[in-house]
């Protein structure tokens, strides 16, 4: 067993799971803040219901995100102590800023928002959710500053085999971070948009299936109500779901455009900063201009990082050059061209040093796992595009005020919630796996013996055994599996319960007004 491989699996499992929570927290938090703003300005109960329902789901997701995120901090010290020693001087500032915002500002203002209903002045209460939401977005920037430095180290020099920050402004304004931030945030809003769309479709379909809403001869909705089930099935309930669906679809469409434009700029930076990553993403073994739509290879020959037997089945001429250079003619370097360039710059073998363990003196393979980079890149684009198409179709199908009475379309809409989550996850897997064999990729604009980079093989904790690493990996994976079940059960319960799950008074109109007021906060929080 290789401790390095187990440590990478461990960090990959925990990071991808944690990242499922992050985009929904960022995107849904701002949506809830906007919904509450509209309610405060209009006084319309519809917007209050929307605020409390989506706010409840936001809180469940936020708490799970905090619980899973804490593990990340410990992994740096337990499994990746050499990495922590190398980057500590650089990462200290952005991670401290993120911690202050995520664990202090967000948590403090979310607490005020949860328990401030009918306790704080309305405008002050509204300010708390805006503060928490904006803090989550800002904290994301500081995390991306740290990650972008790993992709493109700037503002540092090597002192005693450690990266030492020499220019904080360069680190915080890294051009990689400046373009990765909007790309990530737009991806988060795409997740929130798909979340609103799928759940709202489910509730509109359920109203159709129960016969509450019908359609006339022209297909336009005839909104009904079933007050025997409480106000959770009144006409305002229909407005809640229709408005949520259409808002989600618009958010998803706008976010997709933002992701596409920022992603194009990000890809151009990757071609410049990490050419091997983009060549592997195309399985482009030779120089060329065509973008591969489908490439096949035999991974049984010399492993998954070999160019042997890789064949382009279908490609679009000129598109790869456009992605890289903005024209259709300039050839892009392929894997076979880049390998000798990397070997000349960074050596053909790992240094024969004790800290590299079993990798000391071994030959370096500069080509990342092409199956992961190639299909990760395409799944990211495909799932993102499907989300945008689904949003456009949803806007068209609901133009007459309701959804089709078709259970398969309804199930497809619910399944579609997963598409933007998948696009975000595959994008990050591609970004991180494509950087290998570096944990801190070298900056092509820097050179010489003081070049700042770190091999992944040098980053793992040297005193942690493979058995210990395997035990912690299995333990954390099982714990995360339990947390996943808990979150899905909680989300499913409150989603199926509709607005009444966060506003029980809708099903208990006979209670006195003062009773509703007394436990309104706790019923919403718990």
N, C-alpha and C positions, 0 to 999 in steps of 0.2 A: 504493500500500500504506500502510495506517495502522499506525504502530508500536504504538499503544495496543492495537488489536485483535489484532495478532500476539503482543504481550506477554501479553495475557489468555489467548489460546489456549495459549501456552507454559506459563504457570503452571497453567492448567486441566489440561492433559495430564499434566504431571509430578505435580501434586497428587493427582489422581484415581488415578493408577497407584500412587503411594506409599501412598495411603489403602487400597488393597486389602490391603496387608501389615499395617497398623496394627491393625485390629480382630481379626484372627486372632492376632497376637502377644499382644495384651492378653487375649483370651479363652482361648486355648490354653495360655498360660503358667500361669494359675491352675489350669486343669484338670490339667495335668501335676503341679503342686505337690500338689494333692489326691490324685491317684493314687499319688504316691510316699509320701505320708503314710499312706495305707491300707496300702500294701505294708509300710512299716516297722512298723506296728502289728500286722499279721496274719501277716507272713512268707510270705504266699501268692504263689507264683511268677506267678500270673495277673496280679497288679497290678504286678509288676516288668516283665513283658513289655509291659503297657499303658504304663507310664511311659516305657520306652525307645523304643517305637515312636512314640508321639505326641510324645515329647521330640525325636526326630530331625527330625520334620516341623516342629516349633516352631523348631528351630535354623536350618533352611534358610530359613524364612520371616523369622525375625528378622534374619539377615544381609542378605537382600535388602532388608528394610525400612530398615536402616541405610544401605546403599549408595544407595538412591533418596532417602532423606531428606536426605542431605548436600547434594544439589543445591538443595534448597529454600533453604538458608541463603545460597547464592551468588546466587540469583535476586533476593533482596531488594536486594542491592547493585548487581547488573549491570543488571537490567531495571526495577527499581522504587526507584531511589535517592531520588526525592523523597518517596515513601511512607516509606522508611526514615528519612529526615531528620525527617519529621513525627511518626512514632510512636516513634522511637528511645528517648526518655526514658521512655516508658511500657512499651515492650516489653522493655527491657533486663533488668528484674528477672525476669519470668516465663520468658523464654527462657533466661536464665542458669540458673535453677532446673531447667528442663527438660533443659538440656544436662548439668548435673551429674548428674541422675538417669539420663537415657537413656544417655549415653556413658561415664559413670564407674561409677555404682552397678550399673546393669543389666549392662554389659559385664564388670565385675570379677567380680560374683557368678556370671554365666553361665560365665565362664572357670573359676571354682572348681568349679562344678557339672559342667561337661564333663570336666575332668581330675581331679576329686576322687573319681570312682568307685573304691572300695576303697582310697583313699588317705586320705581324711578320715574321722573318726568318723561313723557313720551319721546321728546327729541333727544334727551340724554340717553334713554334706553336704545334708541335707534343708533346713536353714535357708537355704542358698545359693539354692535355686530359689524359695523363698518370698520372699526378699529381692529377687531379680531380678523376680519377677512383680509384687509389690506396688509396686516402683519404677516399673515400666512403667505401672501404673495411675495412680500419683501424677504421673508425668511428663505423662500425658495431661491431668491437671487443669490443669497450668500452661500447656500449649498452648491449652486451651480458655479459660483466663483471658484470654490474648492475643486469641484469636478473638472471644470474647464482648465484649471492649472495643470491637472493630471494629463489632459489632452494636449495642452500647449503651454509649457512652463515659461513664464516671463517674470521679470523683476526679481530674480534670485541668482545666487552663485553658490558653488560647492565649496564648503569649508569642512575639512575633516570628514569627508564622505557624507555630509549632511547638506540639505538645501537650506540656505539662509536667505531670508527676504532682504532685499536691498532697495526695493521700490514698491511700497504698498499701493500707490496709485496705479502702477502698471498691473499689479495683481488684480485689483478690484475693477479695473476697466479693460481687462483682457478682451480682445475682440472676439475670442471664442465664447466667452461668457455673455457678451452683449448680444450675440445672435442666438445663442442657445436658450437664453431666458425667454424671449418672446415665443420661440418655437415650443418650449415646454409649457408655457402658460396657455397658449392657444390650444395645445393638446389637452390640457386640463379642462378647458371650457368645452372642448368637443366631448369629453367624457360626461360632463355635467349635462350638456344638451341631450346626449343619447339617453342618459338616465331619466331625465324628465319626460322625454318622448315615449320611451318604452313603458314606464309605469303608468303614465297618463292614458296611453292607448289601452292598457289592460283594464283600467277602471271605466273608460268609455265603452269598451266592448262588453264589460260586465253589465253596465246599465242597459245596453241593447239586448243582451242575452236574457236579462230578467224582465224585459218588456217595459221598462220604465221609459226609455226613449224609443221613439219610432221615427219613420220617415214618411213624407208625403209622396205624391205621384212624381214629383220632380226630384226626389231624393234628398230633399232638405229636411233637417231634423225637426221633429216635434218633441220638444222637451217635456218630460213628465216628471212625476215625483211619487214616491211611496213613503208617506209620513209614518206608516206603521213601523218602519225601521228607524224612526227618528229623523232629524234634520240632515243626517248623513246621506239621505237619498232625496233631498229636495232639489229645486231648480238651480240653486246656487252651487250645489255640488257639481252639476254639469258644467257650469262656467269655470269652476276650479280646474277640472281636468282638461277641458278644451283649451283654456288659456295656457295652462302648463305645457300641454303638448305643442302648441304652436310656438310658444316662447322657446321651448327646448329645440324645436326644429330650426328656428332662426339662429339660435346660439350655435348649434352644430354646424350649420352652413357657413356662417361667418367665421367660425373657428377653423373650419377646414381650409378656407381661403388663406387665413393667417398662417396656418401650419404649412401650406403649400409654398407660399412666397418666402417665409422665413426658412423653410427647409431647403429651398433652392440655394439661398445664400449660404446656409450652413454646409451644404454639400460642396460648394465651391471652396469654402475654407478647408474642408477635409481633404479635398484633392491637393491643396497647397500644403497643409500641415501634416497630414497622414496619408500620403499617396498609396501606401500598401493597403490600408484599410479599404479605400474605395476601389482599388483594383480587385481585391478579394470579394468585395460586395458585388462586383460584376463578373466574377470568375474570369476576369480578363487576363489570360496568360500572356497575350501578346499585345503590342501597341496597336491602337485602333481608334475608331471614332464611333462605333456602333454600340448602342445600349442593348444588353441581352434581355430579351423577354423570357427566354427559356434556354437554360444551359444544362446539359447532363454530363455526369462523370462517374467513373467507377472508383469508389472509395476503397475497394478491396486491394488495390494495387500497392501504392506506397503511402497510404493513409489519407486522411481528410484534408491535409494541407498540400497535397501534391497536385501539380498541373497535368500529370499524365492522364490521358484518356478523357480530358475535358473537351466537350464538343458543344459549340453554340448551335442550337437547333433553330432559333428564330431571334433576330435582332433588328433594331430600328437604326438605320444608318444615320450618323451625325448626331444622334441624341446625346450620347455620352460626352461628346465634345462640347455640346451646348451646356450640359450640366456642369462640366468642369471649367470651361473657358468662356462661355457665352457666345461661341460661334459653332459652326457645324463642320469645320475642316481641320482644326488642330488635333493631331493624334494625342491620345492619352496613354501614358506609360503603363505597360502591363506588368504582371508579376515577374516574368522572366527577366525583364529589363531592370526592375527595381531591386531584385535580390542582390546582384553584385554591387549596386549602389549602397544598399544598407550594409553589406559586408565591409565595404571599403570605409564607411563612416564609423561603424560601431563594432567592427571585428567579426570574425567568422566563428569564434568560440567564446564561451563564457570565461571570465577570468578564473584562473586556477587558484581560487581563494576558498578558505575553509567556510566562510559565511554562506557560500552557495551550496553547501552540502553535496548531494549526489549530482548536482548539475555542474559542479566545478570542472572546467576544462572541456565540457561537452560542446558539440557543435550547436549553434543557435539557428533555430528555424524562424525566420522573420515573417512567414506567411501564416496568418490566423486561420482558424478552422473555416474553410470556405463555405461549407454547407450552412453554417450558422450565419455568417455575414451575408451570403447570397440570399438565402430564404428569409432571414430576418429583415433585410432591407425591403424585400418585395412584400412580405406579409404586412409590414408597417404601412406601406403605401396602399396596398389592396384593401386592408381593413379600414383605413382612414377614408379611402374613396367610397367604400360601401356605406360607411356611416353618413357621408354627405349625400349620396344617392337616396338612402333611406329617408333622410330628413326632407329632401325635395319631394319625394313621393308622398310622404306624410302630409306635407303642406297642401298638396294637390288633393289627396283623398279626403281631407277634413275641411275642404273649402265650404262645404254645405252644412257644417256644424256638428258632424259626428263621424265615427269610424265605420267601416263596413262590418256587417254582421257575419264575420267569417272567422272561425276559431283558429284556422291555420295561419291566417295573416296576423291574428292577435299573438299567437305563439311566436311567430317570426319577429314581431316587434319586440317582444320580451327578450328573445334571444339576441336581438340586435343591440341590446344594452352592452353585451360583451365585446362588440367590435371595436369601439374606441379604446376600451381597456386593453384589448389585445394589441392594438396599434401602438399605444404608448409603451407597453412592455417589450414588444419586439424591437421597437426603436432603441430602447435603452440597452437591450441585450446586444444588438448590433453595435452600438456605440462602444460598449465596454469590451466585448469579446474581440472586436475588430482592432483594438489597440494592442493586443498581445503580439510579441512576448513582453511588452512593457507594461508596468503598472503606472509609471510616469513616462509618457511618450516624449522622445526628444523633439526639441524645437528646431526645424530645419534651418532657421535663420541664425541659429547659434552654432558654434563649432569649436574645435580644438579640444584640449585635454580637460577643460573645465565645463564641457557640455553637461547640461542638467537632464538626466534621465535615470530611470531605475528599472531593472528587470524584475518581472513578477517573481522569478525564482529567488531573488534576493530579498523579497519583502516579507516572507512568511516567518513566523516565530521559530527560531532555531531550536529551542528547548522543548517544544510541544511535540509529542510523539504522534504517529499516525493513529494509534489506538485512541488516544485522548481526543484527537480531532474528529475521528469517526463517531465516538460516543456523543460529543457535543452536537455534531451535525444531526445525528438521529434524534437526539433529545429535542433540539430546537425545531426540527421538522415536525415531530409529533405534537409539540406544544402549538406550533403555528397551525397545524391541521385542526386541532381542537378550537383554536381561536377563529379559524375560518368557519367552522360549523356554527359556533356561537354567533358570529356576525351574520351569517346567512339566515339563521333562525330568527334573530332579532329583526333584521331588515324585512324578511318575509312576513313576519307577524304584523309589523306596523304598516307595511305596504298593503297587505290584504285588509287590514282594519280601516283603511281610508283615512279621511281627515279626523274621524272620531277617535283614532288611535292617539292623536295628540291633543284633541279637544273632546274629552269624554262628555262634556255638557251637551253636545249635539244629540246624544242618545239618552239624555236624562233631563228633559225639559221640565219635569215635575219638581225638580229640586229648587229650593229657594235661591234667590240671587246671591244672598250673603254666603250661602254654602259654596256656591260656585266660586265666589271670589276667594274664599279661605284656602281652598286646596288647588286653585288653578295652577299655581307655580309648580307644586310638587307633581301634579298629574302630568304637566307638560314635561318636567325634567325626567321623571321616572316611568 
